[in-house]
Every structure is written in structure tokens, then in C-alpha cells.
């Protein structure tokens, strides 16, 4: 599953057995590939051609021509959606707010305290889940405001661990 942002509207897209579902509804369009960059879409009596103009892998965005208009599609895969759900994104203002537990587990080690300056990728704690040690890293730069957990504390999924 992934999400697509198109002109300030967000759509969930997933593939089921034989269907493509958009916002949990089957896509009823007839889709025919013209070549590797162009497709022909037919819905009822309407027909439109779409062409891929460019792909930006860093921002996960596509620029497409739909008929005579150009649109930018912003994509989020299941990992982006999971990070967003866990509060581990730093989009928008560019500031880090908090880190949430990605799964239930036990805090094995805390690598930061209030007042510490962390950079993106710094290890902030170790979480044991299902007998595995999971290294939790900072998704961005920031200053630790408060560590909300203690050593050997059990935590639930999505529980706030660290605030910035």
C-alpha cells in the first residue's frame, strides 16, 4: 500500500488479487499502456492520455502530463507511512518533535538525556522486541527536551519515547 498526494488531495492505493484499489474502492478505469512512459485511461465515455515527464527519487515525486495539464504526484510507500504514523517525520517545518515506539517492547539502553544535541541518524535508544534488539535512531537534528521512558520500562506501540 502507498499514498499519493495530488493537488492537495491524498489517495491510498493498494493492489488486491486482481484489482487496484483507490481509497478502498476498485479502480474501474480501463488502462492500456502505449509505451514505457505513456498510458491511455478510459472511464465510461471519457478518455485521457497520461505521460510520465520526470521522476525525483529523492523526494519520491513524479511529474506527469494528464491530457493538456501537468501535475505533480507525491508518493509515500508503506515505510514512509509507518514512519509518519510513529511520529518520526520531520517534514513541513523541518523540526523534530518526538520519537514514538515503532512496536511494543522493553527499553534496554538510553543513549541520550534531556539537553543532548542529536543529529539525524544518531542512536537514541535500544528497544528489545520479540527477543531482538532494535536500534532507534534520530530521524532528524534536534535538542532532546525530555526522555519520557526509563531503563527496563515496557512500552506500547506509538508511545512517545523522546520529545524534542
ABEGO torsion letter per residue (X at the ends): XBBBBBGGBBBBBBBBAABBBBGGBBBABBBBBABAABBBBBBEABBBBBBBABBBAAAGBBBBBBEABBBBBBBBBAAAAAAAAAGABABEAGBBABBBBABBEBBABBABBBGBBBBBGBBABBBBBGGBBBBBBBABBEBBABBABBBGBBBBBGBBABBX
